[in-house]
Amino acid sequence: MAMLGAEGAMAGEGTSIDPICGRRVVEDDAESAEYRQKKYFFCSPGCRGRFERKAELIRVDELARMGALFAAKRATWGVA
Ligand SMILES: [Zn+2]
């Protein structure tokens, strides 16, 4: 069982910053999620859930940008 006994002194090896709430988490005890081949660690399933929803939005955003690129290409073909 993971008690939050890890104080700032333990910072560094094996710890990460929860990108959602900014808390330092011990990777072995943390919730983790992988996004684009990078592993992220979270203090709680709630933060992980929020990240996953955000990642979903980022993906949609990327797809939209890709769509914009294709649209731009189509436009250039029109010109050429
Ligand atoms: Zn958190």
PDB file of the backbone (N, CA, C, O) and the ligand in Angstrom, with CONECT records:
HET     ZN  A 101       1
ATOM      1  N   MET A   1       0.843  -1.206   0.000  1.00  0.00           N
ATOM      2  CA  MET A   1       0.000   0.000   0.000  1.00  0.00           C
ATOM      3  C   MET A   1       0.866   1.239   0.000  1.00  0.00           C
ATOM      4  O   MET A   1       1.865   1.324   0.715  1.00  0.00           O
ATOM      5  N   ALA A   2       0.479   2.167  -0.788  1.00  0.00           N
ATOM      6  CA  ALA A   2       1.293   3.358  -0.955  1.00  0.00           C
ATOM      7  C   ALA A   2       0.794   4.486  -0.067  1.00  0.00           C
ATOM      8  O   ALA A   2      -0.228   5.114  -0.347  1.00  0.00           O
ATOM      9  N   MET A   3       1.522   4.727   0.989  1.00  0.00           N
ATOM     10  CA  MET A   3       1.220   5.909   1.782  1.00  0.00           C
ATOM     11  C   MET A   3       2.025   7.049   1.182  1.00  0.00           C
ATOM     12  O   MET A   3       3.107   6.837   0.634  1.00  0.00           O
ATOM     13  N   LEU A   4       1.511   8.216   1.284  1.00  0.00           N
ATOM     14  CA  LEU A   4       2.219   9.350   0.708  1.00  0.00           C
ATOM     15  C   LEU A   4       3.302   9.819   1.672  1.00  0.00           C
ATOM     16  O   LEU A   4       3.271  10.946   2.166  1.00  0.00           O
ATOM     17  N   GLY A   5       4.258   8.934   1.927  1.00  0.00           N
ATOM     18  CA  GLY A   5       5.332   9.268   2.843  1.00  0.00           C
ATOM     19  C   GLY A   5       6.518   9.883   2.144  1.00  0.00           C
ATOM     20  O   GLY A   5       7.429  10.404   2.788  1.00  0.00           O
ATOM     21  N   ALA A   6       6.510   9.825   0.815  1.00  0.00           N
ATOM     22  CA  ALA A   6       7.645  10.340   0.065  1.00  0.00           C
ATOM     23  C   ALA A   6       7.688  11.852   0.136  1.00  0.00           C
ATOM     24  O   ALA A   6       6.810  12.538  -0.387  1.00  0.00           O
ATOM     25  N   GLU A   7       8.698  12.352   0.774  1.00  0.00           N
ATOM     26  CA  GLU A   7       8.825  13.799   0.849  1.00  0.00           C
ATOM     27  C   GLU A   7       9.730  14.297  -0.272  1.00  0.00           C
ATOM     28  O   GLU A   7      10.318  13.501  -1.004  1.00  0.00           O
ATOM     29  N   GLY A   8       9.838  15.588  -0.399  1.00  0.00           N
ATOM     30  CA  GLY A   8      10.604  16.195  -1.477  1.00  0.00           C
ATOM     31  C   GLY A   8      12.021  15.684  -1.590  1.00  0.00           C
ATOM     32  O   GLY A   8      12.627  15.753  -2.659  1.00  0.00           O
ATOM     33  N   ALA A   9      12.554  15.171  -0.496  1.00  0.00           N
ATOM     34  CA  ALA A   9      13.925  14.692  -0.498  1.00  0.00           C
ATOM     35  C   ALA A   9      14.110  13.523  -1.465  1.00  0.00           C
ATOM     36  O   ALA A   9      15.198  13.314  -2.002  1.00  0.00           O
ATOM     37  N   MET A  10      13.033  12.767  -1.679  1.00  0.00           N
ATOM     38  CA  MET A  10      13.101  11.610  -2.556  1.00  0.00           C
ATOM     39  C   MET A  10      13.000  11.998  -4.034  1.00  0.00           C
ATOM     40  O   MET A  10      13.083  11.140  -4.912  1.00  0.00           O
ATOM     41  N   ALA A  11      12.828  13.246  -4.294  1.00  0.00           N
ATOM     42  CA  ALA A  11      12.618  13.710  -5.665  1.00  0.00           C
ATOM     43  C   ALA A  11      13.763  13.275  -6.575  1.00  0.00           C
ATOM     44  O   ALA A  11      14.917  13.195  -6.154  1.00  0.00           O
ATOM     45  N   GLY A  12      13.428  13.002  -7.803  1.00  0.00           N
ATOM     46  CA  GLY A  12      14.449  12.622  -8.769  1.00  0.00           C
ATOM     47  C   GLY A  12      14.164  11.255  -9.339  1.00  0.00           C
ATOM     48  O   GLY A  12      13.153  11.066 -10.015  1.00  0.00           O
ATOM     49  N   GLU A  13      15.028  10.303  -9.082  1.00  0.00           N
ATOM     50  CA  GLU A  13      14.893   8.964  -9.625  1.00  0.00           C
ATOM     51  C   GLU A  13      13.549   8.343  -9.290  1.00  0.00           C
ATOM     52  O   GLU A  13      13.137   8.311  -8.130  1.00  0.00           O
ATOM     53  N   GLY A  14      12.879   7.856 -10.304  1.00  0.00           N
ATOM     54  CA  GLY A  14      11.659   7.118 -10.058  1.00  0.00           C
ATOM     55  C   GLY A  14      10.452   7.962  -9.733  1.00  0.00           C
ATOM     56  O   GLY A  14       9.392   7.433  -9.397  1.00  0.00           O
ATOM     57  N   THR A  15      10.598   9.252  -9.830  1.00  0.00           N
ATOM     58  CA  THR A  15       9.431  10.100  -9.605  1.00  0.00           C
ATOM     59  C   THR A  15       9.149  10.950 -10.835  1.00  0.00           C
ATOM     60  O   THR A  15      10.032  11.225 -11.648  1.00  0.00           O
ATOM     61  N   SER A  16       7.908  11.351 -10.941  1.00  0.00           N
ATOM     62  CA  SER A  16       7.494  12.182 -12.057  1.00  0.00           C
ATOM     63  C   SER A  16       6.531  13.248 -11.554  1.00  0.00           C
ATOM     64  O   SER A  16       6.011  13.166 -10.441  1.00  0.00           O
ATOM     65  N   ILE A  17       6.312  14.220 -12.376  1.00  0.00           N
ATOM     66  CA  ILE A  17       5.318  15.239 -12.040  1.00  0.00           C
ATOM     67  C   ILE A  17       4.000  14.872 -12.724  1.00  0.00           C
ATOM     68  O   ILE A  17       3.946  14.639 -13.932  1.00  0.00           O
ATOM     69  N   ASP A  18       2.974  14.829 -11.937  1.00  0.00           N
ATOM     70  CA  ASP A  18       1.630  14.648 -12.476  1.00  0.00           C
ATOM     71  C   ASP A  18       1.306  15.866 -13.341  1.00  0.00           C
ATOM     72  O   ASP A  18       1.215  16.982 -12.830  1.00  0.00           O
ATOM     73  N   PRO A  19       1.131  15.657 -14.651  1.00  0.00           N
ATOM     74  CA  PRO A  19       0.936  16.813 -15.538  1.00  0.00           C
ATOM     75  C   PRO A  19      -0.404  17.505 -15.326  1.00  0.00           C
ATOM     76  O   PRO A  19      -0.609  18.624 -15.797  1.00  0.00           O
ATOM     77  N   ILE A  20      -1.305  16.850 -14.627  1.00  0.00           N
ATOM     78  CA  ILE A  20      -2.621  17.452 -14.424  1.00  0.00           C
ATOM     79  C   ILE A  20      -2.620  18.378 -13.219  1.00  0.00           C
ATOM     80  O   ILE A  20      -3.072  19.519 -13.313  1.00  0.00           O
ATOM     81  N   CYS A  21      -2.111  17.892 -12.078  1.00  0.00           N
ATOM     82  CA  CYS A  21      -2.196  18.717 -10.870  1.00  0.00           C
ATOM     83  C   CYS A  21      -0.826  19.215 -10.417  1.00  0.00           C
ATOM     84  O   CYS A  21      -0.739  20.013  -9.484  1.00  0.00           O
ATOM     85  N   GLY A  22       0.252  18.752 -11.068  1.00  0.00           N
ATOM     86  CA  GLY A  22       1.575  19.256 -10.752  1.00  0.00           C
ATOM     87  C   GLY A  22       2.219  18.623  -9.532  1.00  0.00           C
ATOM     88  O   GLY A  22       3.294  19.043  -9.103  1.00  0.00           O
ATOM     89  N   ARG A  23       1.561  17.608  -8.970  1.00  0.00           N
ATOM     90  CA  ARG A  23       2.115  16.944  -7.802  1.00  0.00           C
ATOM     91  C   ARG A  23       3.205  15.974  -8.220  1.00  0.00           C
ATOM     92  O   ARG A  23       3.146  15.396  -9.305  1.00  0.00           O
ATOM     93  N   ARG A  24       4.212  15.792  -7.351  1.00  0.00           N
ATOM     94  CA  ARG A  24       5.237  14.801  -7.640  1.00  0.00           C
ATOM     95  C   ARG A  24       4.725  13.431  -7.202  1.00  0.00           C
ATOM     96  O   ARG A  24       4.213  13.273  -6.094  1.00  0.00           O
ATOM     97  N   VAL A  25       4.868  12.456  -8.077  1.00  0.00           N
ATOM     98  CA  VAL A  25       4.389  11.112  -7.766  1.00  0.00           C
ATOM     99  C   VAL A  25       5.526  10.107  -7.913  1.00  0.00           C
ATOM    100  O   VAL A  25       6.428  10.278  -8.733  1.00  0.00           O
ATOM    101  N   VAL A  26       5.462   9.060  -7.101  1.00  0.00           N
ATOM    102  CA  VAL A  26       6.419   7.962  -7.207  1.00  0.00           C
ATOM    103  C   VAL A  26       5.911   7.014  -8.284  1.00  0.00           C
ATOM    104  O   VAL A  26       4.802   6.489  -8.191  1.00  0.00           O
ATOM    105  N   GLU A  27       6.732   6.802  -9.303  1.00  0.00           N
ATOM    106  CA  GLU A  27       6.259   6.076 -10.479  1.00  0.00           C
ATOM    107  C   GLU A  27       5.737   4.683 -10.157  1.00  0.00           C
ATOM    108  O   GLU A  27       4.766   4.228 -10.761  1.00  0.00           O
ATOM    109  N   ASP A  28       6.375   4.004  -9.210  1.00  0.00           N
ATOM    110  CA  ASP A  28       5.953   2.647  -8.872  1.00  0.00           C
ATOM    111  C   ASP A  28       4.537   2.618  -8.297  1.00  0.00           C
ATOM    112  O   ASP A  28       3.805   1.644  -8.469  1.00  0.00           O
ATOM    113  N   ASP A  29       4.169   3.682  -7.624  1.00  0.00           N
ATOM    114  CA  ASP A  29       2.866   3.720  -6.953  1.00  0.00           C
ATOM    115  C   ASP A  29       1.817   4.482  -7.754  1.00  0.00           C
ATOM    116  O   ASP A  29       0.636   4.481  -7.407  1.00  0.00           O
ATOM    117  N   ALA A  30       2.252   5.123  -8.812  1.00  0.00           N
ATOM    118  CA  ALA A  30       1.365   6.057  -9.499  1.00  0.00           C
ATOM    119  C   ALA A  30       0.488   5.373 -10.534  1.00  0.00           C
ATOM    120  O   ALA A  30       0.785   4.273 -10.998  1.00  0.00           O
ATOM    121  N   GLU A  31      -0.575   6.034 -10.876  1.00  0.00           N
ATOM    122  CA  GLU A  31      -1.364   5.674 -12.039  1.00  0.00           C
ATOM    123  C   GLU A  31      -0.545   6.093 -13.256  1.00  0.00           C
ATOM    124  O   GLU A  31       0.083   7.151 -13.246  1.00  0.00           O
ATOM    125  N   SER A  32      -0.549   5.283 -14.285  1.00  0.00           N
ATOM    126  CA  SER A  32       0.218   5.690 -15.453  1.00  0.00           C
ATOM    127  C   SER A  32      -0.607   5.539 -16.720  1.00  0.00           C
ATOM    128  O   SER A  32      -1.548   4.749 -16.790  1.00  0.00           O
ATOM    129  N   ALA A  33      -0.228   6.310 -17.699  1.00  0.00           N
ATOM    130  CA  ALA A  33      -0.880   6.244 -19.001  1.00  0.00           C
ATOM    131  C   ALA A  33       0.178   6.512 -20.041  1.00  0.00           C
ATOM    132  O   ALA A  33       1.121   7.269 -19.810  1.00  0.00           O
ATOM    133  N   GLU A  34       0.013   5.884 -21.191  1.00  0.00           N
ATOM    134  CA  GLU A  34       0.978   6.102 -22.241  1.00  0.00           C
ATOM    135  C   GLU A  34       0.332   6.894 -23.356  1.00  0.00           C
ATOM    136  O   GLU A  34      -0.778   6.591 -23.794  1.00  0.00           O
ATOM    137  N   TYR A  35       1.025   7.892 -23.800  1.00  0.00           N
ATOM    138  CA  TYR A  35       0.516   8.703 -24.889  1.00  0.00           C
ATOM    139  C   TYR A  35       1.665   9.044 -25.812  1.00  0.00           C
ATOM    140  O   TYR A  35       2.654   9.647 -25.395  1.00  0.00           O
ATOM    141  N   ARG A  36       1.534   8.662 -27.040  1.00  0.00           N
ATOM    142  CA  ARG A  36       2.588   8.890 -28.036  1.00  0.00           C
ATOM    143  C   ARG A  36       3.944   8.391 -27.545  1.00  0.00           C
ATOM    144  O   ARG A  36       4.934   9.122 -27.561  1.00  0.00           O
ATOM    145  N   GLN A  37       3.968   7.132 -27.108  1.00  0.00           N
ATOM    146  CA  GLN A  37       5.203   6.469 -26.678  1.00  0.00           C
ATOM    147  C   GLN A  37       5.877   7.116 -25.482  1.00  0.00           C
ATOM    148  O   GLN A  37       7.027   6.807 -25.168  1.00  0.00           O
ATOM    149  N   LYS A  38       5.170   8.004 -24.819  1.00  0.00           N
ATOM    150  CA  LYS A  38       5.715   8.613 -23.623  1.00  0.00           C
ATOM    151  C   LYS A  38       4.816   8.205 -22.474  1.00  0.00           C
ATOM    152  O   LYS A  38       3.591   8.191 -22.595  1.00  0.00           O
ATOM    153  N   LYS A  39       5.449   7.870 -21.346  1.00  0.00           N
ATOM    154  CA  LYS A  39       4.661   7.445 -20.210  1.00  0.00           C
ATOM    155  C   LYS A  39       4.448   8.627 -19.278  1.00  0.00           C
ATOM    156  O   LYS A  39       5.366   9.395 -18.992  1.00  0.00           O
ATOM    157  N   TYR A  40       3.220   8.748 -18.817  1.00  0.00           N
ATOM    158  CA  TYR A  40       2.878   9.822 -17.890  1.00  0.00           C
ATOM    159  C   TYR A  40       2.376   9.206 -16.602  1.00  0.00           C
ATOM    160  O   TYR A  40       1.749   8.147 -16.614  1.00  0.00           O
ATOM    161  N   PHE A  41       2.650   9.866 -15.497  1.00  0.00           N
ATOM    162  CA  PHE A  41       2.263   9.341 -14.189  1.00  0.00           C
ATOM    163  C   PHE A  41       1.346  10.315 -13.490  1.00  0.00           C
ATOM    164  O   PHE A  41       1.472  11.533 -13.615  1.00  0.00           O
ATOM    165  N   PHE A  42       0.406   9.732 -12.739  1.00  0.00           N
ATOM    166  CA  PHE A  42      -0.629  10.553 -12.105  1.00  0.00           C
ATOM    167  C   PHE A  42      -0.822  10.138 -10.667  1.00  0.00           C
ATOM    168  O   PHE A  42      -0.589   8.986 -10.301  1.00  0.00           O
ATOM    169  N   CYS A  43      -1.257  11.098  -9.844  1.00  0.00           N
ATOM    170  CA  CYS A  43      -1.432  10.831  -8.423  1.00  0.00           C
ATOM    171  C   CYS A  43      -2.687  10.008  -8.171  1.00  0.00           C
ATOM    172  O   CYS A  43      -2.792   9.341  -7.142  1.00  0.00           O
ATOM    173  N   SER A  44      -3.634  10.048  -9.092  1.00  0.00           N
ATOM    174  CA  SER A  44      -4.904   9.375  -8.853  1.00  0.00           C
ATOM    175  C   SER A  44      -5.574   9.018 -10.173  1.00  0.00           C
ATOM    176  O   SER A  44      -5.259   9.595 -11.214  1.00  0.00           O
ATOM    177  N   PRO A  45      -6.500   8.063 -10.124  1.00  0.00           N
ATOM    178  CA  PRO A  45      -7.230   7.715 -11.353  1.00  0.00           C
ATOM    179  C   PRO A  45      -7.981   8.920 -11.909  1.00  0.00           C
ATOM    180  O   PRO A  45      -8.204   9.019 -13.116  1.00  0.00           O
ATOM    181  N   GLY A  46      -8.371   9.839 -11.016  1.00  0.00           N
ATOM    182  CA  GLY A  46      -9.081  11.028 -11.473  1.00  0.00           C
ATOM    183  C   GLY A  46      -8.217  11.873 -12.399  1.00  0.00           C
ATOM    184  O   GLY A  46      -8.674  12.325 -13.449  1.00  0.00           O
ATOM    185  N   CYS A  47      -6.958  12.083 -11.998  1.00  0.00           N
ATOM    186  CA  CYS A  47      -6.046  12.870 -12.824  1.00  0.00           C
ATOM    187  C   CYS A  47      -5.763  12.132 -14.128  1.00  0.00           C
ATOM    188  O   CYS A  47      -5.676  12.744 -15.192  1.00  0.00           O
ATOM    189  N   ARG A  48      -5.621  10.821 -14.034  1.00  0.00           N
ATOM    190  CA  ARG A  48      -5.364  10.040 -15.235  1.00  0.00           C
ATOM    191  C   ARG A  48      -6.537  10.163 -16.204  1.00  0.00           C
ATOM    192  O   ARG A  48      -6.351  10.334 -17.409  1.00  0.00           O
ATOM    193  N   GLY A  49      -7.729  10.074 -15.665  1.00  0.00           N
ATOM    194  CA  GLY A  49      -8.918  10.200 -16.493  1.00  0.00           C
ATOM    195  C   GLY A  49      -8.965  11.545 -17.192  1.00  0.00           C
ATOM    196  O   GLY A  49      -9.309  11.650 -18.369  1.00  0.00           O
ATOM    197  N   ARG A  50      -8.607  12.575 -16.427  1.00  0.00           N
ATOM    198  CA  ARG A  50      -8.623  13.916 -17.010  1.00  0.00           C
ATOM    199  C   ARG A  50      -7.596  14.021 -18.128  1.00  0.00           C
ATOM    200  O   ARG A  50      -7.854  14.621 -19.171  1.00  0.00           O
ATOM    201  N   PHE A  51      -6.418  13.424 -17.895  1.00  0.00           N
ATOM    202  CA  PHE A  51      -5.371  13.452 -18.913  1.00  0.00           C
ATOM    203  C   PHE A  51      -5.835  12.726 -20.174  1.00  0.00           C
ATOM    204  O   PHE A  51      -5.621  13.188 -21.295  1.00  0.00           O
ATOM    205  N   GLU A  52      -6.478  11.574 -19.959  1.00  0.00           N
ATOM    206  CA  GLU A  52      -6.897  10.790 -21.124  1.00  0.00           C
ATOM    207  C   GLU A  52      -7.942  11.547 -21.936  1.00  0.00           C
ATOM    208  O   GLU A  52      -7.964  11.485 -23.166  1.00  0.00           O
ATOM    209  N   ARG A  53      -8.791  12.249 -21.232  1.00  0.00           N
ATOM    210  CA  ARG A  53      -9.779  13.050 -21.960  1.00  0.00           C
ATOM    211  C   ARG A  53      -9.083  14.167 -22.729  1.00  0.00           C
ATOM    212  O   ARG A  53      -9.445  14.486 -23.861  1.00  0.00           O
ATOM    213  N   LYS A  54      -8.068  14.758 -22.083  1.00  0.00           N
ATOM    214  CA  LYS A  54      -7.299  15.822 -22.726  1.00  0.00           C
ATOM    215  C   LYS A  54      -6.556  15.270 -23.942  1.00  0.00           C
ATOM    216  O   LYS A  54      -6.545  15.882 -25.010  1.00  0.00           O
ATOM    217  N   ALA A  55      -5.938  14.103 -23.758  1.00  0.00           N
ATOM    218  CA  ALA A  55      -5.187  13.496 -24.849  1.00  0.00           C
ATOM    219  C   ALA A  55      -6.107  13.253 -26.036  1.00  0.00           C
ATOM    220  O   ALA A  55      -5.715  13.411 -27.193  1.00  0.00           O
ATOM    221  N   GLU A  56      -7.324  12.871 -25.728  1.00  0.00           N
ATOM    222  CA  GLU A  56      -8.314  12.649 -26.780  1.00  0.00           C
ATOM    223  C   GLU A  56      -8.544  13.946 -27.549  1.00  0.00           C
ATOM    224  O   GLU A  56      -8.612  13.954 -28.778  1.00  0.00           O
ATOM    225  N   LEU A  57      -8.661  15.031 -26.809  1.00  0.00           N
ATOM    226  CA  LEU A  57      -8.871  16.334 -27.433  1.00  0.00           C
ATOM    227  C   LEU A  57      -7.671  16.713 -28.289  1.00  0.00           C
ATOM    228  O   LEU A  57      -7.822  17.233 -29.394  1.00  0.00           O
ATOM    229  N   ILE A  58      -6.461  16.442 -27.758  1.00  0.00           N
ATOM    230  CA  ILE A  58      -5.245  16.767 -28.504  1.00  0.00           C
ATOM    231  C   ILE A  58      -5.230  15.985 -29.810  1.00  0.00           C
ATOM    232  O   ILE A  58      -4.870  16.513 -30.862  1.00  0.00           O
ATOM    233  N   ARG A  59      -5.627  14.716 -29.725  1.00  0.00           N
ATOM    234  CA  ARG A  59      -5.646  13.883 -30.921  1.00  0.00           C
ATOM    235  C   ARG A  59      -6.623  14.452 -31.945  1.00  0.00           C
ATOM    236  O   ARG A  59      -6.319  14.534 -33.136  1.00  0.00           O
ATOM    237  N   VAL A  60      -7.769  14.833 -31.473  1.00  0.00           N
ATOM    238  CA  VAL A  60      -8.770  15.413 -32.372  1.00  0.00           C
ATOM    239  C   VAL A  60      -8.209  16.673 -33.005  1.00  0.00           C
ATOM    240  O   VAL A  60      -8.386  16.930 -34.195  1.00  0.00           O
ATOM    241  N   ASP A  61      -7.516  17.464 -32.164  1.00  0.00           N
ATOM    242  CA  ASP A  61      -6.927  18.697 -32.638  1.00  0.00           C
ATOM    243  C   ASP A  61      -5.893  18.417 -33.723  1.00  0.00           C
ATOM    244  O   ASP A  61      -5.825  19.119 -34.731  1.00  0.00           O
ATOM    245  N   GLU A  62      -5.084  17.368 -33.496  1.00  0.00           N
ATOM    246  CA  GLU A  62      -4.065  17.004 -34.478  1.00  0.00           C
ATOM    247  C   GLU A  62      -4.708  16.562 -35.782  1.00  0.00           C
ATOM    248  O   GLU A  62      -4.251  16.917 -36.869  1.00  0.00           O
ATOM    249  N   LEU A  63      -5.767  15.788 -35.659  1.00  0.00           N
ATOM    250  CA  LEU A  63      -6.463  15.330 -36.851  1.00  0.00           C
ATOM    251  C   LEU A  63      -7.013  16.520 -37.622  1.00  0.00           C
ATOM    252  O   LEU A  63      -6.968  16.561 -38.852  1.00  0.00           O
ATOM    253  N   ALA A  64      -7.531  17.485 -36.874  1.00  0.00           N
ATOM    254  CA  ALA A  64      -8.072  18.669 -37.515  1.00  0.00           C
ATOM    255  C   ALA A  64      -6.968  19.410 -38.260  1.00  0.00           C
ATOM    256  O   ALA A  64      -7.171  19.912 -39.365  1.00  0.00           O
ATOM    257  N   ARG A  65      -5.789  19.467 -37.629  1.00  0.00           N
ATOM    258  CA  ARG A  65      -4.673  20.167 -38.253  1.00  0.00           C
ATOM    259  C   ARG A  65      -4.235  19.416 -39.515  1.00  0.00           C
ATOM    260  O   ARG A  65      -3.934  20.020 -40.545  1.00  0.00           O
ATOM    261  N   MET A  66      -4.207  18.080 -39.405  1.00  0.00           N
ATOM    262  CA  MET A  66      -3.856  17.276 -40.569  1.00  0.00           C
ATOM    263  C   MET A  66      -4.858  17.525 -41.696  1.00  0.00           C
ATOM    264  O   MET A  66      -4.499  17.652 -42.866  1.00  0.00           O
ATOM    265  N   GLY A  67      -6.111  17.589 -41.299  1.00  0.00           N
ATOM    266  CA  GLY A  67      -7.149  17.866 -42.276  1.00  0.00           C
ATOM    267  C   GLY A  67      -6.901  19.201 -42.951  1.00  0.00           C
ATOM    268  O   GLY A  67      -7.111  19.361 -44.153  1.00  0.00           O
ATOM    269  N   ALA A  68      -6.448  20.154 -42.151  1.00  0.00           N
ATOM    270  CA  ALA A  68      -6.176  21.483 -42.679  1.00  0.00           C
ATOM    271  C   ALA A  68      -5.024  21.417 -43.686  1.00  0.00           C
ATOM    272  O   ALA A  68      -5.040  22.099 -44.711  1.00  0.00           O
ATOM    273  N   LEU A  69      -4.023  20.582 -43.376  1.00  0.00           N
ATOM    274  CA  LEU A  69      -2.887  20.433 -44.282  1.00  0.00           C
ATOM    275  C   LEU A  69      -3.344  19.854 -45.617  1.00  0.00           C
ATOM    276  O   LEU A  69      -2.966  20.322 -46.691  1.00  0.00           O
ATOM    277  N   PHE A  70      -4.178  18.810 -45.505  1.00  0.00           N
ATOM    278  CA  PHE A  70      -4.649  18.185 -46.745  1.00  0.00           C
ATOM    279  C   PHE A  70      -5.449  19.181 -47.562  1.00  0.00           C
ATOM    280  O   PHE A  70      -5.356  19.242 -48.788  1.00  0.00           O
ATOM    281  N   ALA A  71      -6.235  19.956 -46.839  1.00  0.00           N
ATOM    282  CA  ALA A  71      -7.052  20.954 -47.519  1.00  0.00           C
ATOM    283  C   ALA A  71      -6.143  21.966 -48.226  1.00  0.00           C
ATOM    284  O   ALA A  71      -6.407  22.383 -49.354  1.00  0.00           O
ATOM    285  N   ALA A  72      -5.052  22.351 -47.520  1.00  0.00           N
ATOM    286  CA  ALA A  72      -4.125  23.323 -48.095  1.00  0.00           C
ATOM    287  C   ALA A  72      -3.479  22.747 -49.349  1.00  0.00           C
ATOM    288  O   ALA A  72      -3.313  23.436 -50.355  1.00  0.00           O
ATOM    289  N   LYS A  73      -3.112  21.447 -49.266  1.00  0.00           N
ATOM    290  CA  LYS A  73      -2.476  20.799 -50.416  1.00  0.00           C
ATOM    291  C   LYS A  73      -3.427  20.789 -51.609  1.00  0.00           C
ATOM    292  O   LYS A  73      -3.056  21.065 -52.750  1.00  0.00           O
ATOM    293  N   ARG A  74      -4.664  20.457 -51.283  1.00  0.00           N
ATOM    294  CA  ARG A  74      -5.655  20.410 -52.341  1.00  0.00           C
ATOM    295  C   ARG A  74      -5.764  21.795 -53.004  1.00  0.00           C
ATOM    296  O   ARG A  74      -5.936  21.929 -54.215  1.00  0.00           O
ATOM    297  N   ALA A  75      -5.656  22.798 -52.151  1.00  0.00           N
ATOM    298  CA  ALA A  75      -5.763  24.157 -52.650  1.00  0.00           C
ATOM    299  C   ALA A  75      -4.590  24.476 -53.586  1.00  0.00           C
ATOM    300  O   ALA A  75      -4.760  25.109 -54.629  1.00  0.00           O
ATOM    301  N   THR A  76      -3.362  24.005 -53.172  1.00  0.00           N
ATOM    302  CA  THR A  76      -2.193  24.298 -54.015  1.00  0.00           C
ATOM    303  C   THR A  76      -2.282  23.568 -55.348  1.00  0.00           C
ATOM    304  O   THR A  76      -1.889  24.085 -56.394  1.00  0.00           O
ATOM    305  N   TRP A  77      -2.819  22.330 -55.277  1.00  0.00           N
ATOM    306  CA  TRP A  77      -2.976  21.627 -56.551  1.00  0.00           C
ATOM    307  C   TRP A  77      -3.841  22.430 -57.495  1.00  0.00           C
ATOM    308  O   TRP A  77      -3.589  22.514 -58.697  1.00  0.00           O
ATOM    309  N   GLY A  78      -4.854  23.008 -56.917  1.00  0.00           N
ATOM    310  CA  GLY A  78      -5.767  23.804 -57.698  1.00  0.00           C
ATOM    311  C   GLY A  78      -5.035  24.944 -58.413  1.00  0.00           C
ATOM    312  O   GLY A  78      -5.309  25.269 -59.568  1.00  0.00           O
ATOM    313  N   VAL A  79      -4.090  25.533 -57.670  1.00  0.00           N
ATOM    314  CA  VAL A  79      -3.328  26.672 -58.208  1.00  0.00           C
ATOM    315  C   VAL A  79      -2.346  26.188 -59.284  1.00  0.00           C
ATOM    316  O   VAL A  79      -2.197  26.806 -60.338  1.00  0.00           O
ATOM    317  N   ALA A  80      -1.661  25.027 -58.973  1.00  0.00           N
ATOM    318  CA  ALA A  80      -0.683  24.497 -59.901  1.00  0.00           C
ATOM    319  C   ALA A  80      -1.423  23.903 -61.099  1.00  0.00           C
ATOM    320  O   ALA A  80      -0.790  23.390 -62.023  1.00  0.00           O
TER     321      ALA A  80
HETATM  322 ZN    ZN A 101      -2.907  14.564  -9.736  1.00  0.00          ZN2+
END
